[in-house]
Each structure stands twice: as C-alpha cells, then as structure tokens.
Amino acid sequence: MSFLGSLRQKATFIDKIAESFLPSLTRDEKFKLEYRLPDEELIVDDINADLSFVGAHSKLREIQNHRTKEQNVGAYVFSGRLYLTKHFLVFRDAFDKKSCVLLLNLSTIKRVERTPSEANNFSLTLTLYTGSEVLIQLMGLKYKSEQFSAQLKLHLKENIENARKLPQFLNTCYSEFILNKNIMHKTDLIPPKSGLGQQFKYPGNPSMEKEKLKLRLWFDYFKENGENMGIVKNHIFHKLVRVGLPNRIRGEIWELCSGAMYLRYANAGEYQQILEENQGKTSQATDEIEKDLKRSLPEYKAYQTSEGLNRLRNVLTVYSWKNPDVGYCQAMNIVVAGLLIYMTEEQAFWCLYNLCDVYVPGYYSKTMYGTLLDQKVFEYFVEDKIPVLWEHIQKQDIQLSIVSLPWFLSLFFTSMPLEFSFRIMDIFFLNGSRTLFQVSLAILKVNGDALLASEEDGTFIAVLKNYFQTLGDSAYPDSDDPKLRSITKFQQLLVTAFKEFNVITSQIISQQRHKFEKEITLNIETFVKKTQIRQMPKTFYLHSTDLSNIYDIYYQSIETYNISLGKGSSSMNYDVFVQFLGKFCDWCKPCEADNDSRFVEQKNEFLKKLFNYWDTNDSGELTLNNVVAGLDKLKTDDLLIMINNFFNLYDKDGDGELHREEVLALSEGLLFLTEPWRSGRYVDVLTKTAIENEIADRIVEQKAQEEDGDDTIELPNDVEVNEEKYKNEQSERYLKAASNFLQRSIEYARSVDLPSDFNLIELSDDETGGSSESTDAIKKKNLNTLKANAALDPTHPKRLDMATFRMIILADETYELFFSETWRCSTHVNKLIDTDNTRGKALRGMFDGFMADGRKVAKQVRIRVDSVATTRSRGDSILSTDTNATSNTPMAKSLSSSTKEDKFEDIDDFTSEQQEERDDLLGNSWVEMDIDDTMIEPERKQVLSRPPMSNSISKDLIEFEA
Amino acid sequence: MNSNVASVKLVLLGEAAVGKSSIVVRFVSNDFSENKEPTIGAAFLTQRVNIDDHTIKFEIWDTAGQERFASLAPMYYRNAQAALIVYDVTKPQSFIKARHWVKELHEQASGDIVIALAGNKVDLIEENGENERKVATEEGQKLADEENLLFFETSAKTGYNVNEIFLAVGDKIPLKRPNDNANENGSGNNQNSSRVQLTDANANAANAGNCSC
C-alpha cells in the first residue's frame, strides 16, 4: 500500500476533544479575537438584526438611481446579530459567518436615520462617508431596539472627535486611491506611501496582466462591499485572499485582516512619537537589532540600501520600546523585513504588534515559550494526523523541530522563496495561526514518501530543502493531462493544507496548547533556574541546594515577574528585599516589635544599609546575583570576616574608621539584629546549653535517688523547664551586651583631639587574643567612667577603628557568639519555604526554634555520672540507642507545653503513642527550620531525613528544583 | 554503509553573530558571505574529512546564538560527541558567554564530549590592528587549559584555522568500531534513542547534584 493510502486510512478517525477542556475566554475576549478588534472594544450592546449593505457605487445603486425613490430593491438581506462596541458596529450572519461579516468603524458613519416603516419594525439607515448605505432592521422587543439605537447614538456622539482623523487616515489607504482614481477619474492622484516594493520591486516576477486583473477584482469588491474601515467580508473576500493578493494592495489587506488597521487608526501618531522619544537611546535589544539589520532578507535589494535598513531599524526598535518584555528576538527581523516590502513603517509596526500579541503569542518572548509550546502541539498533530511518518521520525530519532521550528518562527520566510511565503501570509493573516499548522502538516504529508525513505536528519532536511526550491514546478510533471500538469507544487500544497487539514481548527489548537502548557512552563522554569544558578557568582559558603532555595525564595518574592513567560522585571526593590529576607531570616521576620516605631526605624536603617551594600552596581535594585553574593558573605563561618563586613556596612567613606554618628547607627543596627533573642523568641547556644545542663543535672539527681541495682539511665519524658527564667536571663544578657557595647565603643574610641589620652595600644593589638585577657583589661577600664562620659561630649570627636570594634565584640561572649554563630545560623538559606506554616507557628512554644539535643544531654549526663565516679555507671546504653529523635520528643514537648507534669519513661519503649508524637513532631514545619542548625550533629540530620512525613515532600521539591 | 566512515555529531554554540554559521559554511563549502541571515533555531550540515586511514563524517548542528534561543540548545547538543564553542575576539561579552557554554556542556552534555574553543574574526585584527582585539589569545588559551578544551583562533572570512580546528576535533574523538557505528545510526541503542527534551536535562541535573559550586 502506498504511503498516502495508508495515511488516509489512519488519519480519518475523529478527534477526541472531550477529554480536554478549553481555556476559558470571556465573551468579550472571544469577540475581540474573532474580529481582531483592539482591546478596548468591549461589547456595549447586541441585538438580532437583518442587514443589507448597498455600496455607493454598486450595481444595485446604479439600478436604484434609475428608479424612483423606492429603497431596498434587490439588496441581499442577511439575518444575524449586530454588536456595538466603543468604536465599532459589527454584524455577523447567523448561519454562515463567511457569507457576511460587517466591520464598521463608527467614524465612517455620516448619518443615521430612523426609517419610517410598518408599526412594529425598527429600521435604521446608516449613511457612510462614501455614500454607501447600511440598512438595518432591528429584531426583537421594542424597548431593546430603542435601547440599542440610543446606545448607538450615544457612541456616535462620543466618537465625533475621533471621526475627525478619518479623512487623513483614508489618504494612507490604497483602496481609497483606486476607488477615487477609477470612479472619480482623477488622474493627478498620487498613490499613498506603501512598502519598499513600491520602489524596489516586488519579489518574484509577477506578470503585470495578472496583477492588473487581481486589482480589478478588488476594485469591484470594494465597490460592492465597501473598503478599509467599513467593509463587508463575504465568501468572495476569502476567495480573493486565497488566490493571492495583488502586490499593491497586499499591505492594506494584511492590515485589515490582522486588525492592525484599527490599531493604527486608534493610536494615530504613537509610532512616530515612540520613534522620536527614543531617538539615540540604546538597549540590549537595539544592540541586537543592529547586529541583524544586514542579515534580514539580504538578497532583497532594498535591504542593501540605507533606506531599507533604516525602515527595518525603526520598526524593530520602536517595537522593542513599545514592548520591552519581548524586546527583540531573532526572526522578527526577517518577518518585519517581509512586512516592510508591502507596508509603511507604521503599518508594519502595528501589524507586528498584533502578530506578536494575537497570531503567534509568546513566540518571540524572552523564553520563547510560545514557540516551544507550538512545536509540541505540532508534534502532536503530526503524530495524530500522519502517524506513519511520526513513527518513522521516532524510530530514526530525527529532530523534527530542526525543520519545523523556522517555519513557525519566521513564518516560512527563510524556508521557501519569498513569493510563496507571502501567499501563505495572505491566508495566515485571514485565518490565524492555524494556517502555520495546516501548511506545515501539508509539507510533511506531500513529501511523505521521500521523508519515509530518509534515515537521518541530513537527508530529511535535504528532501524538504529541495522541495521548497522547486515549489514553482509542476506537481504532476508526468501527467498526460495538461491541466493537471499545470498545477504547481505550491498549489498542491495549499490544497492539501486547507482541504485535508481543514480539521485543524483554532479551537483544537487552543485545546492542545492548553494541554501542553503546564509541561512547557515547567520545563522552561527548570531550565531558566539551572541556567541562572550556573551563572551565579562563585560562592564560598552557599551550596547548590542553598542557591536553589535562594532562587526560589527570590522569585517567589518578586510577584510581578513571570519566569516562564519571561515577563516583568526580575530585579528586586527595597520593599521586596525586606519581604524576601523576612521569609528565611529569623532576624528579619515580621514580629511584634514591628509596631514599635523606634524598632522599625532601626530595622529600615540597617536593611537599607545592607541593601545598598549588596547593590554593587548602584542601580537601586538588586539582581539575583547581587543577592547571592550578599548572602554568601552573611554565611561566612569566619568570625573576623563577619565582624569586618558588619563594620564596613557603616563605614561609608571606607577609611576604616567610624565617626561618632556611625558608631551610634551601628549600635542601633545591633539592637535591631539581636531583637529576636533579646525578646526571647529564639534561643542562642548559651541558653540552650544552660537548659541542657539543667536537664542533665536533673537526670543525675534522679538517678542518684534510684536503686543501686538499676544500670540504665533514663531521659525524662517531660521536663518542666522554667521558660520564663531562661527567657529573662537571655534578655538580660543581650541588654547587657548592648549597653556594654555602647559604653566600650565610646570609651575605647580613638580621640581625635587627644590622641594619647590613655593607653589602649595594648588592647587594639590584641585582636585575636583570649577574651579573658581583654575582659580583664576592660574591667579595669570600666572603672574609668569619668573618661567615658567625657567621650560622649560631642565637642570631643572620636573615631572607632576596625581593630577596636573587633576587640569590643570579642570581649562580649554574647556578641562574639552572635557574630560567630547566632546571626549566621538564623539565616536559613537552606530552608525550603513552606508557604503554609502558619499552623505550625501557632503550635510553637515561646522559645521558637529551640530543640534540645538528646545526644548532648546524654553526654552531659555521662560526664556528670562519670565524675560522680559511680563504678556501676553504664551510660553507654543511652549513647548506643539510635533513638535521638525519640529522645528529642519529650524535650520538645516540654518546651511547647510547659503545663505538663514531669513524667519519666524508658527511652527504649517505642510505644505507638510515641510514634505518633514523633510524626507529629517531624510533620511540624519547625523541624525543617532547624535542620540547618550547626549545633545539630550529622547523625541527627540522618534521623530526621528518614521519616516519610514532611521530609519526603521536601526531598521531592529538591529534585524538581535541581 | 562505508565501514571506514565514522559519524561525529558536532554542535556549534556561542553568542549571536560571532560567526558560527560562517565557520560551518567555510568548512563545508569553503565559502563566505558577509551578511548571513541569523540561524533560526538550528541548521544542519554535514562534511566528510579524511584523517589518516579513516573518514570522519561531521554532522554539524549549528545553533541560534541569541540568548533567548538557549532553551532550545539542549535539543541540539544531546548526544553530541563534539562541540565547537565560538566567540568573537573583538567582543569581550561573547567570551563570557563562551565560558557559560563550557560550563553548561560540562554539566549537561555527555561526559566524554570533545570541546573546542574558537576565537573567531581574527581577520578584523589583521585588518584594523591589535587595538581591535578585546580578548587576548592568552585568555582563550587559559580557559582552554583550565577546562581541557582544544583552542584555536580562527577566521571564517579568510579560512584561517577553520579546517584545522575540525581536524583537531576529529583527532581527539575516540574512534568507534564500525559495528558501534552502525548501532549509532540505527535505533538499537537504548540510551540514545529516547528523545531528549528539556525534561531529560532535568534528570541529569538531579544527578549532578552538588557540583555547581
């Protein structure tokens, strides 16, 4: 059986449409899309109506003119629905769309009369500027008709200003030109400005006779059915487009079919304005455009001249300014070069605008998602409609997109001789993107036999290349029938495309697009993420999972940015920055103190400094790379670097010294940063150790009271820890650190006026020295309060250098710990954001994020037991159990619900109740929070990652994001 | 099928307008044209060369250079045995892009891929003097040494080093026995036969895991 035969057999089954639901468009959206109307054209009112169009110079009118005043003689009457929008009156035949679609811009209406007629009829006669008449009989209830005509009246009134633009606009329409020239017999008319073809000839070698004949047919059509802004499109219109547009009028019909004409009318002057406003400005897009100007249809003569290149540059750059989300994509240069052969710059611009927006949405976007999506949809159609070929393609591992992608992206301009691609464009502008699918499928189908014989990409491509070069040849060179012999391959292609693949409707395409949308979006997001992570600056402390998390949190914060569509700005301003940090930094989380104006001031002061410090290119916005580089610095485990970085935040002039005001600002910054610990929302290592020690003490105590024969050590299940006490202790510690800091920094600051007032050389040299030494020294100095008070006096300016600052920090255990650990560990870059963690929060105790380490407690117990020197001590039993997670449970419980009584249980007892508790614990989002904590030893991490609950989910996420 | 012919799939990568297509055209048809239309998506060409006693058939996948086309690149470099990364010696940005490509290939492409780095358009320097040069030969060489790449400065316009770079790639490709070769062209090979979409690249990334730092 021949290839085509087998195809026919397989291709005839009916589409299974029902399974996928359509993306929902509103009635207005559908309406605008159908008639290619601008965005603002919402339906104001609609009504059933009968309608006739009588062209001013139509044959019918001629007959009428020879008769008496009797109207309606012999005019076709169409029954359908009439719609009114802001600027348009649209009518469509109810039975056959192709038999009559009237698109009337309100500006073309000169006069509306209510025609006297029989009692129940409501008739209107619209007279257009051309003298053509539209006779409308509104059908329906009287009040509906009244309402409709009232609305029409209102909108006509509002449109008066707009209508003034019409005469000037008509001067740019070729249709007006040929009507005027041939009806008024004006010989001195100059044709309106058009595309480059006017000057540089049109591609291919169109015969003059054929062109003239085609133009004549359009002339006749315009006479009968109106033109440009007020036209009836019927089946003849479609036919005239299908046979190929005459070159001179091609631009206008493209403009008309695509709706670009309406945009040009509505936005008169905008093109010129954008062009002038951006004269001389450059951008990445303009750079890229410049590179490609000479690479756009370079064989066409006009593009070897500055005239042609200028027009191309203008249209492309204006579009890139108009729509910066798209900017410029290679292939647009070729498409626009094609348009400009038939259109003026302004026409081509609006045509491109509608092309990108409606015809090939997303094709040229920054991620090219539309292109990828339609390739996927195309592959599906090939599989569905030409399964034999699809099987072959799969089997030979041929990359179909290498041939098909350029067809879609450059609308066949680079694939086939221009004269043929323009013919396809004619139909494309009329019927929309389904044309691309239909023609592409037909190309594969027509070449089916040859393609099935090719076993690799190379021959596959060669077959098609050869085919395109011979499109003008006979499709049946060996036929005896001269008529058949005269059919070209191109004609055969069109027939196959629009007859056989007529089943590819816009609706089916949207269904398929909808079906693959998610997959494509996900692929792009993954790809973009991988690429961006790869191109991040080198980091020393952030690892790949951290980077992946930062990426996610970053883009979650920038809500206006759409990764897969490549739309919007991908940078972060200050407000977003604050929210961003708040998502994973304990020290920046929204809290009660946010209601305190002084705190808010401290917060903004510090965060603005940090923001500017990270904004290395002073752009006022942070990029992902800025943020990564900044966070990497925050995660350094080198205490001194951490202190230095903090110091540098405040050292504006970079001279290594802080002035008095800067010192004050710095101490305010420290107050802000340490607030979560000062308020007791989080615990630091010192407090934690203290709690663990207390628990250990109690165990030892408990043990001492037990019988001598017992040789196991039990961890308490529920220990009542005096939360309030620890919270207060910690608060006090932080307050003290803050006040000490301020006092010391003023005390030890170098006095500018009195350089050798007292000896601090030995201290500043002792940067890394033991803290005990310096604290001793400090104590000594503390006595000298009089001097410190003197330092507060603004008349004695003082400066704090980095070495002194470091010394002061290192002198305080709490602050030293803050810079070495507390701050770093409270920046949870490795935490996946759980968007739904509000419930978990409510369950948390006051010591948020605290988890006693069972191992540590056990160790403490061991030390104590050993030191008591009880020979029977067999503490090993605790250490050998692998139940750290279980032993955590009671601790955690005790902290989150301090009301429970003390109760001791055997840790080896894995009762179901405990299991539940454990799951409860691990399912709780606060477990995730602490995975990062360096205080937790690796073994614990293992245990935590084993249970299935929340961890399995986060693992999946990691894979998906890697 | 000629048993002495080994097919080598080679992919060209690099920023827009650095001369990728021109290098291929010079290599395949010893031709050059100043204003070539940009490659849309990708182009495919083949060329045979004789090295010692055997013939290598280069199957060349020439890709679009503009940044936004990068998401299509994985479709083309999948299963590639060789890659030619091109930059323009007069455009420093194109060298940065070349670095990104090297990184991407090391992460995503098959492990034994042979990569060559071409600093193209040296004719511009000969024409307009050293001032025109924005990427030093040493810089290119350094990247090549670090990443284990072949390195040539080339000119598609004059043909300088164009054949040489392809021959060097051919030399470095581990040759397959004719049997393997047949297998490659057929569909028997499980690993290669699945069509790699972007999704498959994900799977690779998951395996790659921690190595991006």
Chai-1 contact restraints between the chains, C-beta under 6 A:
chainA,res_idxA,chainB,res_idxB,connection_type,confidence,min_distance_angstrom,max_distance_angstrom,comment,restraint_id
A,K291,B,A17,contact,1.0,0.0,6.0,A-B,restraint_1
A,D292,B,P38,contact,1.0,0.0,6.0,A-B,restraint_2
A,K294,B,N35,contact,1.0,0.0,6.0,A-B,restraint_3
A,R295,B,N35,contact,1.0,0.0,6.0,A-B,restraint_4
A,R295,B,K36,contact,1.0,0.0,6.0,A-B,restraint_5
A,R295,B,E37,contact,1.0,0.0,6.0,A-B,restraint_6
A,R295,B,P38,contact,1.0,0.0,6.0,A-B,restraint_7
A,P298,B,N35,contact,1.0,0.0,6.0,A-B,restraint_8
A,C329,B,R68,contact,1.0,0.0,6.0,A-B,restraint_9
A,Q330,B,P38,contact,1.0,0.0,6.0,A-B,restraint_10
A,Q330,B,Q66,contact,1.0,0.0,6.0,A-B,restraint_11
A,A331,B,I40,contact,1.0,0.0,6.0,A-B,restraint_12
A,K366,B,R68,contact,1.0,0.0,6.0,A-B,restraint_13
A,M368,B,R68,contact,1.0,0.0,6.0,A-B,restraint_14
A,K395,B,S187,contact,1.0,0.0,6.0,A-B,restraint_15
A,D397,B,S193,contact,1.0,0.0,6.0,A-B,restraint_16
A,I402,B,A42,contact,1.0,0.0,6.0,A-B,restraint_17
A,I402,B,F44,contact,1.0,0.0,6.0,A-B,restraint_18
A,L405,B,G41,contact,1.0,0.0,6.0,A-B,restraint_19
A,P406,B,I40,contact,1.0,0.0,6.0,A-B,restraint_20
A,P406,B,G41,contact,1.0,0.0,6.0,A-B,restraint_21
A,L409,B,I40,contact,1.0,0.0,6.0,A-B,restraint_22
A,S410,B,I40,contact,1.0,0.0,6.0,A-B,restraint_23
A,T414,B,I40,contact,1.0,0.0,6.0,A-B,restraint_24
A,D457,B,F44,contact,1.0,0.0,6.0,A-B,restraint_25
A,G458,B,T46,contact,1.0,0.0,6.0,A-B,restraint_26
A,I461,B,F44,contact,1.0,0.0,6.0,A-B,restraint_27
A,N523,B,L198,contact,1.0,0.0,6.0,A-B,restraint_28
A,N523,B,T199,contact,1.0,0.0,6.0,A-B,restraint_29
A,T526,B,N202,contact,1.0,0.0,6.0,A-B,restraint_30
A,F527,B,S71,contact,1.0,0.0,6.0,A-B,restraint_31
A,F527,B,L198,contact,1.0,0.0,6.0,A-B,restraint_32
A,K530,B,A205,contact,1.0,0.0,6.0,A-B,restraint_33
A,R534,B,K103,contact,1.0,0.0,6.0,A-B,restraint_34
A,Q535,B,H100,contact,1.0,0.0,6.0,A-B,restraint_35
A,H543,B,C213,contact,1.0,0.0,6.0,A-B,restraint_36
A,S544,B,N210,contact,1.0,0.0,6.0,A-B,restraint_37
A,S544,B,S212,contact,1.0,0.0,6.0,A-B,restraint_38
A,S544,B,C213,contact,1.0,0.0,6.0,A-B,restraint_39
A,E959,B,A206,contact,1.0,0.0,6.0,A-B,restraint_40
A,A962,B,A205,contact,1.0,0.0,6.0,A-B,restraint_41
A,A962,B,A206,contact,1.0,0.0,6.0,A-B,restraint_42
